[in-house]
Structure formats: C-alpha cells, structure tokens
Amino acid sequence: MCGRYAASRRPEDLAEVFDIEKWDPDPKETLAPDWNVAPTKEVYAVLERPLKDADDRRPVRQLRKLKWGLVPSWASSPEGAARMINARAETVHEKPSFRRPFAARRCIIPADGYYEWVTGADERELEVEGKKKRPRKQPYFISPVDGSVFAMAGLYEFWRDRSLPDDHPGAWWATCSVITLAAETGPLGVAPAEGPSSLASIHPRMPLMLPRARWSAWLDPSLSSVEEVRGLLAAPPEGLMRAYAVSTAVSNVRNNGPELVEEWEAPEEPTLF
C-alpha cells in the first residue's frame, strides 16, 4: 500500500510539468511543501474537467486541492476516508467505491516519492526482561532515479454533506485515492550497497506510476471504456526507481521537513535492549 509520501514541489512547478491551464496562485490557498503526507491531509492533484460555471464545457487541465482518502458519493458520512487511501489496480473497476470515478474521474497525484517500512529479519515479538517488544521498523524512501516527479495514478470523487446548507464552504468534499499494484520484483535503478534489492522485497504493493505518455489518456474524462482504461494500468518499466533507508523520524506524522528524505548510510538497527 501507499500510506505516506512526500510532495515538496511548488504549484507553479507542477503547473509547468503537467501543462496546467487553471490553478489558484493565491499564496493563501497554496499548500506548503510536505515531506510527510498522511491520510486525510489536503494534497495537490491534476485533473481535467470543465470549469465551474463556465459556458465552455470543454475539460480543462487543473491543479486542485483534494483530501487524501476517498469518500464515495453515496456514503452516509466521511468517517471511512482514512481507510480509502488506496485502490487496487486489479479490482478498482469493479469495487462499488471506485468503479464510478474509475470511469470518469481519474487524476494524477504528484509526489517526490513514497515511504514504506521494513521489519527486521526477526519479526516476532521478543520478550525482554519479562516485557514483549517488537523490532523497530526501518523506513525506506522510494523515488524516481532521475529525480522527476512521481506521477501516481489516482481517482477523485465528490461527497455532499447533507447536514450543511448549499452555500456553506464545507458542503462539498473533494477526495482522492492512490491506485496501487504489485510491487516490482526486478532490480532497482540504483542498487543499494546493502538492504532491499527490489521494491517487492520492501513491500508487496506500490503506487502505480504513470509514464508521461499515459498522462493525457488517463486524465481524459471522455475515455470511459473500462477495458481501455484498464489498459493504462500496466506497470511502468522496471529499473526507474531507487530506494534508500531514511530516519525513523518519518514514522511520526508530526515530524516534517526535508531531512526526512535524506539518505542514511545504513538502516538503523532495531532497538531491542
């Protein structure tokens, strides 16, 4: 799964990378760089849809802020959003929560990379002086070798809070989910001196990274054929990613800053005694 990622690019940089036609440059509306994005946070997403209240109903490529954790349009409440941060590529087209946005509300969620945690070789609870202690999980940061944006395939949805009047600013929620697939088993683009040799050895799932050649088709709301859209879910070529150990500080969602993605020379040893 993808449960934490980093997104530090400025909106103007994302606008250039993704050929954005519409975004709000107001500094008050700008999201700060975030090196520890967690579920339910606001995140940037690239999507195509007609502009609100515009006479021209042509889809426009926009940079929008969405909450991470999809709330289905039919949900009675948003309470389950934190559990809907990921959608499996193998079943996304048939799950009730995802099949409608999969057909017409697809987006790209830009990231620098994402985090996964690896438990030590002995994953059992160890008893130390009569107390059970678990081995510490070592976080890894996984990102494109060339430093380019990690374009995660996503879905977005709108949910109406019926307890609020139409003109209330919180009446509508715009939420999103990241699509995941089986992690690559081949070698990493940059082989670490020690540690995991493939993404699959870190975690069995990974976010689906969309190559630039698929961006336009993925974002196109007129492309609604399930089989055609499923064809865009193919894994990217292997060897594009690198993975390296980072500080366990990222495990605490309150910690944030560029130091969280700095490479550690070697994984931290589990503290057991």
N, C-alpha and C positions, 0 to 999 in steps of 0.2 A: 504494500500500500504506500501511498504518499501522505504522510501526516504532518510534515513540517518542511518548509522550503525557504529559500532566500530570494528576495526581489528588491534590488537596490537601484535599478535604473530609473532615471528621471522620466516623467511623462513625455517631455519633449524628445528624449532619446528614443523612447518606444514609438512615438509618433513617426519618427523618421524611419525606424527599422521596419515598421509594419504599414507604411504608407497610409497613415491615419488621415481621414478627411475631417473628422469632428472630434474635438476634445475640449474640456474646460481648462483654460490656462490660469484661472483664478488661483493664486497661491493658497487662499483659504480652503480650497477644495482639493489641494494636492496631497496625495499620500506621501508620508515620509519614507525614506529608504528603510526597508525592513529585512533584517538578516535572520529573523526567527518568526516567520509567518506561521500562525497556528490556526486551527479550525475556528470559524465564526468571525475571523478578522475580515476587514474590508481589503480587497485586493483589486489590482487592475486586470481587466480582461479586454480582449479585442473581439469585436463582433460586428456583424453587418445587419442593419435593419433600417426602415425608413425613419427619418427624424420625426419626433413628436410634433404634432400639429402642422406639419409641412404639407403643402399642396402636392408637392412632388413625392410620390410614394416609392421612389427608387431607393433600394437598400444603400445605405451609406456606411462606410467602414468607420467605426467609432472606437474610442478608448473610454471604457466605462468602469465605474467602481461597483463591484459586486461583493456580497458576503460569501465567504467560502463555507459551503455546507448547504447543499441544495434542499429547498423546501418545495415539494410538489404543489402544483396549483390547487389540487384537490385536498390538501392536508387541512385538518381542523385547527392545527397550531404549528408553530415553527420549532417545537421542542426537540424534534429529532434531527435538526440540521447538523449538529456536530457529528452525527453518525453517517451523514450522506456526503462526505467529502470526496469519496472515490466511487467510480462506476467501472465495473469490469468490462473490458472490451469484448469478451466472449459472449456476454449476456445483456449488454446495455440496450440492445434494440428490442428486447422483449420484457424487460422489467417495468412494471407499472410506473415507477417513479421517474424513469429515464426515457422511455420509448418516445414520448411526445417531443421533448426537447431534442432528442437524438435526430428526429426527422426534420426539425426546422429551426432549432435554437442552439446552434453549436458556436463555440467560442474558442479562442486561444488564450491561455493564461500564461503570461510571460514570467520567467523565473531566471535567476542566475544558476540555480541548481537546487537539489533537494537533499535532505538528510535521511539516513537510515541507521539503525543501531544493530550492532552485532554483539551477542553474548559470548563470553569466553568458552573455551573448549568444554569445561565442566559446567553445564547449565543447571545442575541440580542444586537444590538448596543445601547449603553446608551448615553444619552445626558447630558453632564456635563458642566455647565456654557456656554451653547449655542454651545458646540462642541461635535461631536459624537466621542466616544471612544469605542473600542472593549475590551472585557475582555482578559486578558493575557492567553495564552495557556500554560498549565503545561506539560513539557516533562517528559516522563517515559522511563526508560531503561529496556528492556526485554531480558533476557538471560537464559541459562540452569541453573537449580538449582544446579547441581553438578559442575559447572564451566568448563564443557567440551566445545569443540569447537562447535559453531552453524554452522552446515553444510547446507548452503542454496542451494536449488536446483536452477541451473541456465542453461542458454543457451549461446552459443557463436557463433559469425559469423565473416566473413572476408569481408572487403569492400575495393575496389581498387579505389584510387584517380587517375582518368584518366588524370588529369592535370599535373601529375608528371611522370618523366621517370622511367623505371623499376628498376634502381639501386638506386633510391632515398630512404633514410631511412623512409620517411613518405608516401611512395607509397601505403602501405597496412595498414589498420586499423584492429585491432582485438578487438572486443567489446563484451559486455555481458549484460544479463538481469537476474533479480531475479524472480523466479516463486512465485506467491502468491496464497493463498486460503482463504476461510472463516475462520475467527479467532475462536479459541476455546471458547466455552461457559461454559465449566466446570471450576471447581475451579483451582486456581493456585497451583503450587507445594509448594510454601511458601506463606501463606495467609498474606497480609499486615495488619498492625494494623488498618490502615484506607486507604481509596482510593479504586481503582477498585478491584473487586473480581474475574474478569476473563479477558482474553485477549480481548474478544469481547466487553467488556464494555469500553475498551480503544480505539479500532479501529475495524471496521468490517472485515478488512483484515490483514493477517500476512504472512511473508515469509514461504515457505514450508521447514521445517527442515527434512533432510533425516537421518534416523537412520543408524548406521554403516552397518547394514545387507543389506541395499539397495545401498551402495556406488558403489560396483563393477558393478552391473547391470545398474545403472544409467549412469555410465561413459563408458560403453561398446559401442563403435561405431557400432559394428555389430548387436546390438539389434535395429532393425529398425521397428518392428511391432508397429503400432500406438497403438493398443489396449494393447499390453504388456507393452509399455512404460507408457501409461496412468494408468496402474495398479500400477505403482510406485509412483503415485501422492497422495496416501492415506495419510491422516493426521496422524502424529505420536500420540502415546498415550497421553492422557491428564495428566496434573499434572507434566510435566517435566520442566515447565518454572516458573520463578519468574518475578515480575515487581515492580519497585520502582521509586519514584519521584527523579529527578535529577535537577541540576541547569538550569535555563533558558539560561545560557551562551551557551549551545549547540545549541540554536536556531540561533546563528550567526556562519556561516560556517568558519569565520576567526579564531574562537576560537578552540583550540586543546590542548589536554593533558589529563592525567589520571584522573584529577579532574572532568572531565565531566561525568564520570560514578560513581562518589561517591554518595552514597545514602543520600538523605536529610531526616531528621526526619519526616517532614510533607510537603505536597505540598505547594508551595508558594502561597500566597493569591494574586488574581488579583489586580493590581494597577489601581483603577478607579478614585480616587480623589487625 
